[in-house]
């Protein structure tokens, strides 16, 4: 056996390498080193100023989580790399007279809120803090660094309530009568350290560890364990991140931004993550450490101000940003620290961006020659396009503006004001739309942020926790609205003389940063107006976005193999679907044509117990059905229209048995019973079903009620003949629903062909109407080879197929236990939202193969709502369907994802 093994695959305990120096990795090792570690290594390789350090791999984390113990080799490897780091730095970890300090940071493959926060300044102790003060010549800096370590370590490693430290810090500022922590002097901070250590002792039941190696080892273990925190698991479910990846741990030598006004820390973007525009974007905070910026505790200054504060560092940073964007060929998100005029790079990653920014940046990078169109298509997705189609606020409406903050994540969000995550979750589960309002958010607010329509904070900027997480989730967010005074304890927000109490409705505009009192009306998005043909590319910001969407959609349409049809039941929906790019109708639900005034006609048809009554009802329905189809074929002229014959659960067209029973009982008690009601009640009892979804519906209804399906086929055929006579081009396809055996299909097909022949003879118009079936029962999928003998096309009804494969009643289970299943991780996502590839998907895959083995030219599509789900579209492309069909609003999403699926499958995804 060869000894040349892949270094990031765990084979045996002898071959595993658990620790990598920053000089050893690269950006392609994200599975092993996590995103943060891989990018620190890449920047080191590029010769950028990165503090020395090393990364503990995800394999070490997975081993720890599997066994509950750290790998035996890990301690020795960490010791060896720590020794090397100490030699490079010329000092030892926690050395009393001149301590080496390090940070410990989590770093999974995907950026993931909910993981352990960074712990800075590890190595400080009661002894080494004095050494740090002496070496730096700054007592205040040393004690500030020590209090930060105890605060971070106590909260993230020992599980102490972070508010206890915050309250002590606030009291220290009140005692000193200062507004910000930078005004606290060394003596104040020294007292604060004593208070913090007492908090740790009381709350954690142990002293703050004085051994620097113990500090580091406990922090490493806490990073491993943070992979399975409730917050981390919640975010993974939200973003569909696999739960078995594990996290890496990054140990980095400390550089200090809190050494005075010539030091600081910041976050920068190579382009605006909210709009995609090029420029200088980011935040900077003098005399601060990194967590001060993202936590939003102190308000930052714009990154552009750094040019006046420290021109040398600013110019160097601009050059590095250009280097990184060119190297990564994408928007980069950068964290940096300046220590007494020396710039250090602490992190870079491909930055999260809003949906609009994603489309703009993709086309900008094509124009700059950094990527091609195929890669641009992979840089956006259907979920982002759907966000761009959401309505926006009507700027002409009469509204009361409360204030304005930073436009951190776009959208128009309206809801009741709530001031904590618990209330946000509770109210949203009761059906309320809420806006989560905080001074600043932290990882504990994640579940509340998910539940809310939008997030509003009075502190922080575009790089704050709220902004970054909201952009990642596609949530509307306004940050740093300084005019708003948020009082979470009294559950209210004040702006001047206006008080917003919990429960009051507010509206926030994540595109402008404006905050309004009350509900602001909304108008269609410019992207929807573009798809409907009411807007074209021009010069202003909205038109620039539309132009970017247009370019990417045009490329997706050129390369996609899957055609996209619409689920539409009337001419109005069909015309809208066509404007959105539909290439036909994949599902016309004829039962929707019998609601309203026609319901009584269908009721008479179903309940008829004599041939004459049934024929009269059918004659009354025929011209109405024909006109429906004439309008539909005209709207979709030249494109296929798949008409599904009547397929309602029977109870939808029968009187409610309870209401009818009560009415008859009351009438009998008054001795004025109605003969028709008595007869109707007997019929309803006769046809009543315990489980109508599995009862007399679909093809079964057509076989049991003579003339029902033939009436519909005649209406379709006559409508097609009329359109052809009018020089139209109708392309009707007739779909028989709920078939479980080929014999059912054969009977209905024979009757349909006879009716079509009669219409051809009567009208003299040659008609070629395809006849096929819906595959929505497991037996139909399993016997697809037999059914294909009588069907010219299959359309997979994945809504019903999911119900019947899982044994779920969709109307019941989603409200009763799906929430628990999602929370427990049984489902990553509802199988009604994204197709279950292992179960339902396997039936689809096998039915495709079996059907085409019998009939090679068998046309295949899907008409369940999975047809508009981005992830499911990729599956349908992979298994070889010809088209997907979805609701009109989701057609652009399906078109985009069909293009992405085709582009990806031909190897165009370069990243």
C-alpha positions in Angstrom: 0.0 0.0 0.0 1.3 3.5 -0.9 2.3 5.7 2.0 1.3 8.8 0.1 -2.0 9.5 1.7 -4.2 12.6 1.4 -3.2 14.7 4.5 -6.8 15.7 5.2 -8.3 12.2 5.2 -8.2 10.4 8.5 -7.1 6.8 7.7 -5.6 5.6 11.0 -4.3 7.1 14.1 -0.7 6.9 12.7 -1.5 8.8 9.5 -3.6 11.6 10.9 -2.1 15.1 11.1 -4.3 17.1 13.4 -2.4 20.5 13.4 -1.2 22.7 10.5 0.9 25.8 10.7 -0.5 28.8 8.7 2.4 28.2 6.3 1.3 24.7 5.5 -2.3 25.1 4.3 -4.2 26.9 1.5 -7.7 28.1 0.6 -8.6 24.8 -1.0 -8.4 22.9 2.4 -11.6 24.3 3.9 -13.0 20.9 4.6 -9.9 20.2 6.8 -8.9 23.7 8.1 -12.2 25.4 8.1 -12.8 28.6 6.1 -10.9 30.8 8.6 -7.9 28.6 8.8 -7.7 27.9 5.1 -7.8 31.6 4.3 -5.3 32.6 7.0 -2.9 30.1 5.3 -3.7 31.5 1.9 -3.0 35.1 3.0 0.3 33.8 4.6 1.2 32.2 1.3 0.5 35.5 -0.5 3.1 37.2 1.7 0.5 39.4 3.5 1.1 40.5 7.1 -0.6 37.7 9.1 0.4 37.1 12.7 2.0 33.6 13.0 -0.2 30.7 14.2 -1.6 27.3 13.6 -4.9 25.5 13.0 -6.3 22.4 14.6 -8.3 20.4 12.0 -11.9 19.5 11.7 -10.8 15.9 11.9 -9.7 16.5 15.5 -13.1 18.0 16.3 -15.0 15.1 14.8 -12.8 12.6 16.7 -13.5 14.5 19.9 -17.3 14.7 19.3 -17.4 11.0 18.4 -15.5 9.7 21.4 -16.0 12.5 24.0 -12.2 12.7 24.3 -9.5 14.6 22.4 -7.3 12.4 20.2 -4.3 11.2 22.1 -1.9 12.7 19.5 -3.5 16.1 19.6 -1.8 17.4 22.8 1.7 16.5 21.5 1.0 18.1 18.1 -0.3 21.3 19.7 2.8 21.4 22.0 5.1 21.0 19.1 3.4 23.8 17.1 3.3 26.0 20.2 7.0 25.5 20.8 7.7 26.5 17.2 5.5 29.6 17.6 7.2 30.6 20.8 10.6 30.3 19.1 9.4 32.4 16.2 8.0 35.1 18.6 11.0 35.0 21.0 8.7 34.6 24.0 6.7 31.9 25.7 2.9 31.6 26.3 2.0 33.5 29.4 5.7 34.3 30.2 5.7 36.4 33.4 8.0 39.2 32.2 7.1 39.3 28.5 4.1 37.0 27.7 3.2 35.6 24.4 -0.6 35.9 24.1 -2.8 34.1 21.6 -6.4 34.1 20.4 -8.5 31.0 20.0 -11.2 31.2 17.4 -13.6 28.7 15.9 -13.6 28.3 12.1 -16.0 25.8 10.3 -16.0 25.3 6.6 -19.0 27.6 6.4 -19.3 30.8 8.3 -21.7 29.9 11.0 -23.2 32.2 13.7 -23.8 30.2 16.9 -20.3 28.8 17.2 -18.0 29.8 20.0 -17.0 33.4 20.1 -13.4 34.4 19.9 -11.3 34.4 23.1 -8.6 37.0 22.9 -5.5 37.5 25.1 -5.1 33.9 26.3 -1.9 33.7 28.3 -2.6 36.6 30.6 -2.7 35.9 34.4 -2.1 37.8 37.6 1.6 37.4 37.0 1.9 38.1 33.3 -0.4 41.1 33.3 2.3 43.1 35.0 4.9 41.9 32.5 2.7 43.0 29.6 2.3 46.4 31.3 6.0 46.8 31.6 6.8 45.6 28.1 4.1 47.8 26.5 4.8 50.7 28.7 1.0 51.1 29.2 -0.7 49.9 32.4 -4.1 50.7 31.1 -3.7 48.5 28.0 -2.5 45.6 30.0 -5.4 45.6 32.5 -7.9 46.3 29.7 -6.6 43.2 27.9 -6.8 41.1 31.1 -10.4 42.2 31.8 -11.4 41.3 28.2 -9.8 37.8 28.6 -11.7 37.1 31.8 -15.0 38.4 30.3 -14.7 36.4 27.1 -13.3 33.3 28.7 -16.0 33.4 31.5 -18.8 33.7 29.0 -17.7 31.4 26.2 -15.7 28.8 27.9 -17.1 28.6 31.4 -20.7 29.4 30.5 -21.1 32.5 32.8 -24.0 34.8 31.9 -22.4 37.6 29.8 -24.8 40.2 31.2 -23.1 39.9 34.6 -19.8 41.2 33.1 -21.6 43.9 31.1 -23.5 45.1 34.2 -20.2 45.3 36.1 -18.6 47.3 33.3 -21.6 49.7 33.2 -21.3 50.2 36.9 -17.6 51.0 36.6 -18.4 53.6 34.0 -21.2 55.1 36.1 -18.9 55.3 39.1 -16.2 57.0 37.0 -18.9 59.1 35.4 -17.7 58.3 31.8 -19.7 57.2 28.8 -17.3 54.8 27.1 -15.0 52.1 28.4 -11.9 53.8 26.8 -12.3 56.5 29.4 -11.7 54.0 32.2 -8.1 54.3 33.6 -5.8 51.5 34.6 -6.8 51.6 38.3 -10.5 51.3 37.3 -9.8 48.3 35.1 -7.7 46.7 37.8 -10.7 46.9 40.1 -12.9 45.5 37.3 -10.6 42.5 36.9 -11.1 41.7 40.6 -14.9 41.9 40.1 -14.8 39.8 37.0 -12.8 37.1 38.8 -15.3 37.0 41.6 -18.1 36.6 39.1 -16.3 33.6 37.6 -15.7 32.1 41.0 -19.4 32.5 42.0 -21.0 31.5 38.7 -18.6 28.8 37.4 -17.7 27.4 40.8 -14.0 27.6 40.1 -11.2 30.3 40.0 -10.3 31.8 36.7 -7.4 29.6 35.5 -3.9 31.1 36.0 -2.1 28.4 33.9 -1.9 29.8 30.3 -1.8 26.3 28.8 -4.9 25.3 30.8 -6.6 28.4 29.4 -5.7 27.4 25.8 -6.7 23.8 26.2 -10.1 24.6 27.8 -10.8 27.1 25.0 -9.9 24.5 22.3 -12.3 22.1 23.9 -15.0 24.7 24.1 -14.6 25.3 20.4 -15.1 21.6 19.6 -18.2 21.5 21.9 -19.7 24.7 20.4 -20.3 22.7 17.1 -23.3 21.1 18.8 -24.8 24.0 20.6 -28.5 24.7 20.1 -27.7 27.9 18.3 -25.2 26.2 15.9 -27.7 23.4 15.1 -30.5 25.9 14.6 -28.3 27.9 12.1 -27.3 24.7 10.3 -30.9 23.7 9.8 -31.8 27.2 8.6 -29.0 27.2 6.1 -29.0 23.4 5.3 -25.4 22.9 6.4 -24.5 19.2 7.1 -24.1 18.4 10.8 -21.1 16.1 10.4 -18.5 18.6 9.2 -17.0 19.7 12.5 -15.1 22.9 13.2 -11.4 23.8 13.1 -9.7 25.8 15.8 -7.3 28.7 15.0 -4.6 29.6 17.4 -3.1 33.0 16.4 -0.5 35.1 18.1 -2.1 38.3 19.4 -1.7 41.7 17.9 -3.3 44.6 19.8 -5.6 47.3 18.6 -6.2 48.6 22.1 -2.8 50.2 22.6 -4.0 53.7 22.1 -5.1 56.1 19.4 -2.4 54.9 16.9 -4.0 51.4 17.2 -7.4 50.1 16.2 -9.4 47.3 14.6 -11.7 47.2 11.7 -13.7 45.2 9.1 -13.6 46.0 5.4 -15.3 44.9 2.2 -13.8 45.1 -1.2 -17.3 46.1 -2.4 -20.4 47.2 -0.7 -22.1 43.9 0.5 -25.5 45.7 0.5 -25.4 47.1 -3.0 -22.4 45.6 -4.8 -21.0 49.0 -5.7 -17.3 49.4 -5.7 -15.7 51.8 -3.2 -14.3 52.0 0.3 -16.7 50.1 2.6 -16.2 49.1 6.2 -15.9 50.2 9.8 -12.9 51.2 11.9 -12.6 51.7 15.7 -9.6 53.3 17.3 -8.1 51.8 20.5 -10.2 48.7 20.3 -10.1 44.9 19.9 -12.0 43.1 17.2 -15.1 42.1 19.1 -15.8 45.8 19.8 -16.6 46.3 16.1 -18.8 43.3 15.4 -20.7 43.6 18.7 -21.6 47.2 17.9 -21.0 48.2 21.5 -19.1 51.3 20.4 -20.1 53.1 17.2 -17.4 52.9 14.6 -16.2 55.5 12.0 -16.4 54.8 8.3 -13.4 53.0 6.9 -12.7 56.0 4.7 -11.8 58.0 7.8 -8.8 55.8 8.3 -7.0 57.7 5.5 -6.9 60.8 7.8 -6.2 58.8 10.9 -3.3 56.6 9.6 -2.5 57.2 5.9 0.2 54.6 5.7 -1.9 51.8 7.0 -4.9 53.0 4.9 -2.9 52.8 1.7 -1.4 49.4 2.6 -4.9 48.1 3.3 -6.3 49.4 0.0 -3.5 47.6 -1.8 -4.1 44.3 0.1 -7.9 44.5 -0.6 -7.2 44.8 -4.3 -4.8 41.9 -4.1 -7.3 39.7 -2.3 -10.3 40.5 -4.6 -8.2 39.8 -7.6 -6.9 36.5 -6.1 -10.3 35.3 -4.9 -12.1 36.8 -7.9 -14.9 37.8 -5.6 -16.1 40.2 -2.9 -13.8 39.7 0.1 -14.7 40.4 3.8 -11.6 41.3 5.8 -10.8 41.7 9.4 -7.7 43.7 10.4 -5.9 45.2 13.3 -3.4 48.1 13.5 -0.9 47.9 16.3 0.9 51.2 16.8 0.9 51.9 13.0 1.6 48.3 11.9 -1.2 46.7 9.8 -2.1 43.0 10.5 -4.6 40.8 8.5 -6.6 38.6 10.8 -9.1 37.1 8.4 -10.5 37.1 4.9 -13.4 35.2 3.3 -15.6 35.5 0.4 -18.1 37.9 1.9 -21.8 37.4 2.3 -23.8 39.8 0.3 -27.4 40.8 -0.3 -29.4 39.4 -3.2 -29.1 42.6 -5.2 -25.3 42.8 -4.6 -24.9 39.2 -5.6 -26.3 39.9 -9.1 -24.5 43.2 -9.5 -21.1 41.8 -8.4 -21.4 38.7 -10.6 -21.9 40.9 -13.7 -19.2 43.4 -12.7 -16.6 40.6 -12.3 -17.5 39.4 -15.8 -17.0 42.9 -17.2 -13.6 43.1 -15.4 -12.6 39.8 -16.9 -12.1 38.0 -13.6 -14.8 35.4 -14.2 -16.9 34.1 -17.2 -20.6 34.0 -17.6 -20.8 30.4 -16.4 -19.1 31.3 -13.2 -21.4 34.4 -12.8 -24.4 32.1 -13.0 -23.0 30.0 -10.2 -22.4 33.1 -8.0 -26.2 33.7 -7.7 -29.1 31.4 -6.8 -32.9 31.1 -6.9 -33.4 32.1 -3.3 -31.6 35.4 -3.9 -33.7 36.0 -7.0 -36.9 35.3 -5.0 -35.8 37.9 -2.5 -35.5 40.5 -5.2 -39.0 39.8 -6.3 -40.5 40.7 -2.9 -42.5 44.0 -2.7 -40.9 47.3 -1.5 -42.3 50.2 0.3 -44.3 52.8 -1.6 -42.1 56.0 -1.4 -45.1 58.2 -2.2 -47.2 57.0 0.8 -48.0 59.3 3.7 -45.9 57.9 6.5 -44.3 59.0 9.8 -40.6 58.4 9.8 -39.1 57.6 13.2 -35.5 57.7 12.3 -32.8 56.4 10.0 -30.0 53.9 10.4 -27.6 52.0 8.2 -29.2 50.0 5.3 -27.6 46.7 6.3 -29.8 44.1 4.5 -32.5 45.1 2.0 -36.2 44.4 2.0 -39.5 45.9 3.3 -40.4 44.4 6.7 -43.5 45.3 8.7 -44.4 43.8 12.1 -45.1 44.4 15.8 -42.2 45.6 17.8 -40.6 43.1 20.2 -37.6 43.5 22.3 -36.3 40.0 23.0 -35.9 36.8 21.1 -38.2 34.8 23.3 -41.1 37.1 22.5 -40.2 37.1 18.8 -40.5 33.3 18.7 -43.6 33.1 20.8 -45.5 35.8 18.8 -44.4 34.5 15.4 -45.6 31.0 16.3 -49.0 32.5 17.0 -49.0 33.9 13.5 -47.9 37.5 14.3 -45.3 39.2 12.2 -42.7 40.9 14.4 -39.7 43.2 14.1 -36.9 42.3 16.6 -35.5 45.5 18.1 -32.3 45.5 20.1 -29.5 47.9 21.1 -27.3 45.3 19.3 -27.7 41.6 18.7 -25.4 38.8 19.8 -25.3 35.1 19.0 -28.0 34.5 21.7 -30.5 36.4 19.5 -30.2 34.0 16.5 -33.5 32.1 17.0 -35.3 35.4 17.5 -33.7 36.8 14.3 -34.9 33.8 12.4 -38.5 34.2 13.7 -38.7 38.0 12.9 -39.6 39.6 9.7 -36.7 42.1 10.2 -34.1 43.3 12.7 -33.6 46.9 13.9 -30.7 47.9 16.2 -29.7 51.3 17.6 -26.0 50.4 17.5 -23.6 48.9 15.1 -22.9 49.1 11.3 -22.7 47.0 8.2 -20.2 44.7 9.8 -22.1 44.3 13.1 -23.4 40.9 14.2 -27.0 41.9 13.2 -26.0 43.0 9.7 -23.8 40.0 8.9 -26.2 37.4 10.1 -29.2 39.2 8.5 -27.5 39.3 5.1 -26.7 35.6 5.4 -30.3 34.8 6.1 -31.8 37.2 3.6 -33.6 39.1 6.4 -34.3 42.8 6.3 -32.1 44.7 8.7 -31.5 48.3 9.7 -28.5 48.9 12.1 -27.0 51.8 14.0 -30.2 53.9 14.2 -28.7 56.2 16.8 -31.7 58.4 17.2 -33.7 55.4 18.6 -33.3 54.9 22.3 -34.0 51.2 22.9 -35.1 50.2 26.4 -35.3 46.4 26.5 -36.1 46.2 30.2 -39.2 48.5 29.8 -39.9 47.0 26.4 -40.1 50.2 24.5 -38.3 52.5 22.1 -38.3 56.2 22.2 -37.6 58.7 19.5 -37.9 62.3 20.7 -41.4 62.6 22.1 -42.6 59.4 20.4 -42.8 56.2 22.3 -43.1 52.8 20.6 -44.3 50.2 23.0 -44.0 46.4 22.5 -46.8 45.4 20.1 -46.9 48.6 18.2 -46.4 48.2 14.5 -43.3 49.5 12.8 -41.9 49.3 9.3 -38.2 49.1 8.4 -36.6 49.6 5.0 -33.4 47.7 4.7 -32.6 49.4 1.3 -32.7 52.9 2.7 -32.2 52.5 6.4 -35.5 54.3 7.1 -37.7 53.4 10.1 -41.4 54.2 10.1 -44.2 54.1 12.7 -47.1 52.0 11.6 -47.6 49.9 8.4 -46.2 51.3 5.2 -47.9 50.2 2.0 -45.8 48.2 -0.5 -45.4 48.3 -4.3 -44.0 45.6 -6.7 -40.3 45.3 -6.9 -38.5 46.5 -10.0 -37.4 42.9 -10.8 -41.1 41.8 -10.9 -41.8 44.8 -13.1 -39.0 43.7 -15.4 -40.3 40.2 -15.7 -43.7 41.5 -16.5 -42.3 43.7 -19.2 -42.9 47.0 -17.5 -39.3 48.0 -16.8 -36.1 48.0 -18.9 -32.4 48.5 -18.1 -31.3 52.1 -17.7 -29.0 54.2 -15.6 -30.4 54.5 -12.1 -29.8 52.0 -9.3 -33.0 50.0 -9.8 -32.3 49.7 -13.5 -28.7 48.7 -12.9 -30.1 45.8 -10.8 -32.6 44.9 -13.5 -29.8 44.9 -16.1 -27.7 42.5 -14.0 -30.7 40.2 -13.5 -31.4 40.4 -17.2 -27.9 39.4 -18.2 -27.7 36.4 -15.9 -31.2 35.2 -16.7 -30.4 35.4 -20.5 -27.4 33.2 -19.9 -29.4 30.8 -17.8 -32.0 30.5 -20.5 -29.3 29.8 -23.1 -27.7 27.0 -21.3 -30.6 25.2 -19.5 -31.9 21.9 -20.7 -35.0 21.8 -18.5 -38.0 23.7 -19.8 -40.1 25.6 -17.3 -43.9 25.5 -17.3 -46.6 27.0 -15.1 -49.2 25.7 -12.8 -52.2 27.8 -13.9 -55.9 27.3 -14.0 -57.2 30.4 -15.9 -56.2 32.7 -18.7 -55.2 35.5 -16.4 -52.7 33.4 -14.5 -51.5 31.8 -17.8 -50.8 35.3 -19.3 -48.8 36.4 -16.3 -46.9 33.1 -16.3 -46.0 33.6 -19.9 -44.7 37.1 -19.2 -42.6 35.5 -16.5 -41.1 33.2 -19.1 -43.3 30.1 -18.8 -42.9 27.7 -21.8 -46.4 26.2 -21.4 -48.7 25.0 -18.7 -47.6 21.9 -16.9 -50.7 21.7 -14.7 -54.2 23.1 -15.2 -56.3 21.9 -12.2 -59.8 21.6 -13.6 -61.4 21.2 -10.2 -60.5 24.9 -9.6 -62.8 25.7 -12.5 -65.8 24.3 -10.6 -65.6 26.4 -7.5 -67.9 29.3 -6.8 -71.2 29.4 -8.8 -70.4 26.0 -10.5 -70.0 24.1 -7.3 -73.7 23.3 -7.1 -73.6 21.8 -10.6 -70.8 19.4 -9.7 -72.6 18.6 -6.5 -75.7 17.6 -8.5 -73.6 15.6 -10.8 -71.9 13.6 -8.1 -75.1 13.0 -6.1 -77.2 12.1 -9.2 -78.8 8.6 -8.8 -80.4 8.6 -12.3 -78.9 8.7 -15.8 -81.2 11.6 -16.8 -80.1 13.9 -13.9 -76.4 13.1 -14.6 -76.7 13.9 -18.3 -78.5 17.2 -17.6 -75.7 18.2 -15.2 -73.0 17.2 -17.8 -74.7 19.2 -20.6 -74.9 22.2 -18.4 -71.2 22.0 -17.5 -69.8 21.2 -21.1 -70.1 24.7 -22.6 -68.6 26.3 -19.5 -65.7 24.0 -19.5 -65.1 24.5 -23.3 -65.0 28.3 -22.8 -62.4 27.9 -20.0 -60.2 25.9 -22.3 -60.7 28.3 -25.3 -59.4 31.1 -23.1 -56.5 29.1 -21.8 -55.4 27.8 -25.2 -55.6 31.4 -26.6 -53.4 32.7 -23.7 -50.8 29.9 -24.2 -51.1 29.8 -28.0 -48.2 27.8 -29.5 -47.2 26.3 -26.1 -48.2 23.0 -24.5 -51.1 23.1 -22.0 -51.4 20.0 -19.8 -55.0 19.7 -18.5 -55.5 17.4 -15.5 -59.0 15.9 -15.5 -61.0 16.4 -12.3 -59.1 15.4 -9.2 -60.7 16.8 -6.1 -61.0 14.9 -2.8 -64.7 14.2 -3.0 -65.6 16.1 0.2 -64.6 19.4 -1.5 -67.7 19.2 -3.6 -70.2 17.8 -1.1 -72.0 19.7 1.7 -70.4 19.4 5.1 -71.9 16.4 6.7 -72.1 17.9 10.2 -73.8 21.1 9.0 -76.2 19.2 6.9 -77.0 16.8 9.7 -77.7 19.7 12.1 -79.9 21.4 9.6 -82.0 18.2 9.0 -82.2 17.5 12.7 -83.5 21.0 13.5 -86.0 20.8 10.7 -87.3 17.5 11.9 -87.7 18.9 15.4 -89.9 21.6 13.9 -91.7 19.0 11.9 -90.9 20.9 8.6 -88.2 18.6 7.2 -87.2 19.4 3.6 -87.4 16.3 1.3 -84.4 17.5 -0.7 -82.3 17.9 2.4 -83.2 14.4 3.6 -82.3 12.9 0.2 -79.1 14.9 0.2 -78.1 13.7 3.7 -78.6 10.1 2.7 -76.4 10.6 -0.4 -73.7 12.4 1.6 -73.7 9.6 4.2 -73.4 7.1 1.3 -70.4 8.9 -0.1 -68.8 10.1 3.1 -65.2 9.1 3.5 -62.9 8.9 6.5 -59.8 9.7 4.5 -60.9 11.6 1.3 -57.4 12.1 0.1 -57.2 8.3 -0.4 -60.7 7.8 -1.5 -63.0 8.4 -4.5 -61.0 10.9 -6.5 -58.9 11.2 -9.7 -59.3 8.4 -12.1 -61.5 6.5 -9.7 -64.1 9.3 -9.9 -64.0 9.2 -13.7 -64.6 5.5 -13.7 -67.4 5.6 -11.2 -69.3 8.6 -12.5 -70.2 7.8 -16.2 -69.6 10.7 -18.6 -67.6 12.9 -16.2 -64.2 12.5 -17.9 -65.6 12.2 -21.4 -67.4 15.6 -20.9 -64.1 17.1 -20.0 -62.2 15.5 -22.9 -65.0 16.7 -25.3 -64.6 20.2 -23.9 -60.8 20.2 -24.4 -61.1 18.7 -27.9 -63.9 21.2 -29.0 -61.9 24.1 -27.6 -58.8 23.0 -29.4 -60.8 22.6 -32.7 -62.3 26.1 -32.2 -58.8 27.7 -31.7 -57.4 25.9 -34.8 -60.3 27.1 -36.8 -59.5 30.6 -35.6 -55.9 30.1 -36.9 -54.6 29.5 -33.4 -52.0 26.9 -32.4 -53.5 24.9 -29.4 -51.2 22.2 -28.0 -53.4 20.4 -25.5 -52.3 17.5 -23.4 -54.8 15.5 -21.4 -53.6 14.1 -18.0 -55.4 11.4 -16.1 -54.8 11.7 -12.4 -54.2 9.3 -9.5 -53.6 6.2 -11.7 -52.3 3.2 -9.8 -52.5 0.6 -12.5 -52.3 0.6 -16.3 -55.8 -0.9 -16.6 -57.3 2.3 -15.2 -55.4 4.3 -17.7 -56.3 2.0 -20.6 -60.0 2.3 -20.0 -60.0 6.1 -19.7 -57.7 6.4 -22.7 -60.0 4.3 -24.9 -63.0 6.5 -24.0 -61.0 9.7 -24.5 -59.8 8.6 -28.0 -63.3 7.8 -29.0 -64.5 11.3 -27.9 -61.6 13.0 -29.7 -62.4 11.0 -32.9 -66.0 12.2 -32.7 -65.0 15.8 -32.4 -62.6 15.5 -35.3 -65.4 14.0 -37.4 -67.9 16.6 -36.3 -65.6 19.7 -36.8 -63.4 18.5 -39.6 -60.4 19.7 -37.7 -57.4 17.4 -37.3 -56.5 17.0 -33.6 -53.5 15.4 -32.1 -54.0 15.5 -28.3 -51.4 13.8 -26.2 -52.7 11.5 -23.4 -50.7 10.8 -20.3 -50.9 10.4 -16.6 -49.8 11.9 -13.3 -47.4 9.7 -11.3 -48.5 10.5 -7.7 -48.8 7.0 -6.1 -46.0 4.7 -5.2 -47.5 1.9 -7.2 -47.6 4.0 -10.3 -43.9 4.8 -9.9 -43.1 1.1 -9.3 -45.0 -0.1 -12.4 -44.0 2.8 -14.6 -42.8 0.4 -17.3 -46.4 -1.0 -17.6 -48.1 2.4 -17.4 -45.8 3.9 -20.1 -47.4 1.5 -22.6 -50.6 3.5 -22.4 -49.1 7.0 -21.6 -47.4 9.4 -23.9 -46.2 11.5 -21.0 -45.7 11.3 -17.2 -46.0 14.3 -14.9 -44.8 13.6 -11.4 -47.2 14.9 -8.8 -44.7 15.1 -6.0 -47.0 16.7 -3.5 -49.2 13.6 -3.4 -46.3 11.3 -4.0 -44.6 12.7 -0.9 -47.8 12.2 1.1 -48.3 8.6 0.0 -44.6 7.6 0.3 -44.3 9.1 3.8 -47.8 8.3 5.0 -48.3 12.0 5.8 -51.4 14.1 5.5 -50.0 17.4 4.5 -53.0 19.4 5.8 -52.4 17.9 9.3 -48.8 17.0 9.9 -47.2 20.3 9.0 -49.1 21.9 11.9 -48.9 19.0 14.3 -45.4 17.6 14.4 -43.2 19.0 11.6 -41.8 21.7 13.9 -40.6 19.1 16.4 -39.1 17.0 13.5 -37.2 20.0 12.2 -36.0 21.0 15.7 -34.8 17.5 16.4 -33.0 17.3 13.1 -35.1 14.4 11.7 -35.8 16.7 8.8 -33.2 19.2 7.5 -36.1 20.7 5.6 -39.8 19.8 5.1 -40.1 17.0 2.4 -43.0 19.1 1.0 -40.6 22.0 0.4 -37.6 20.2 -1.0 -37.9 16.7 -2.5 -36.8 13.8 -0.4 -34.1 12.4 -2.7 -33.6 9.1 -0.9 -37.3 8.1 -0.8 -39.6 10.0 -3.1 -36.6 10.9 -5.3 -35.6 7.3 -5.7 -39.1 6.4 -6.9 -39.0 9.3 -9.4 -35.5 8.2 -10.7 -36.6 4.6 -11.1 -39.9 5.6 -12.8 -38.0 7.7 -15.3 -35.7 4.8 -16.2 -38.6 2.3 -16.4 -40.9 4.5 -18.3 -38.3 5.4 -20.9 -37.2 1.8 -21.2 -40.8 1.1 -22.4 -41.3 4.3 -24.4 -38.0 6.1 -25.3 -39.8 9.3 -26.4 -41.8 9.5 -23.2 -42.1 13.1 -22.2 -41.4 13.7 -18.5 -42.2 16.6 -16.1 -43.0 17.5 -12.6 -46.0 19.6 -11.5 -45.8 19.5 -7.7 -44.5 22.7 -6.1 -41.1 21.0 -5.9 -40.9 22.2 -9.5 -40.1 25.7 -8.2 -37.8 24.7 -5.4 -34.1 25.6 -6.2 -32.6 22.4 -4.8 -35.3 20.2 -6.3 -34.8 21.7 -9.7 -31.2 20.4 -9.7 -32.4 17.0 -8.8 -35.0 17.0 -11.7 -32.3 18.1 -14.1 -30.0 15.3 -12.9 -32.6 12.5 -13.3 -33.5 13.6 -16.8 -36.9 15.2 -16.7 -37.9 17.4 -19.7 -39.6 20.2 -17.7 -40.6 21.5 -14.3 -43.9 23.2 -13.6 -44.5 25.6 -10.8 -46.7 28.6 -9.7 -46.2 31.7 -11.9 -44.3 33.7 -9.4 -41.6 30.9 -9.0 -41.0 30.6 -12.8 -38.0 33.0 -12.9 -36.5 31.0 -9.9 -36.9 27.7 -11.8 -35.4 29.2 -15.0 -32.4 30.4 -13.1 -31.9 27.2 -11.2 -32.4 25.1 -14.4 -29.6 27.1 -16.0 -27.3 26.7 -12.9 -28.0 23.0 -12.9 -27.0 22.7 -16.6 -24.0 24.9 -16.2 -22.8 23.1 -13.1 -23.2 19.7 -14.7 -21.0 20.6 -17.6 -18.2 21.6 -15.2 -18.6 25.4 -15.3 -18.5 25.9 -11.6 -14.9 27.0 -11.2 -14.8 27.5 -7.5 
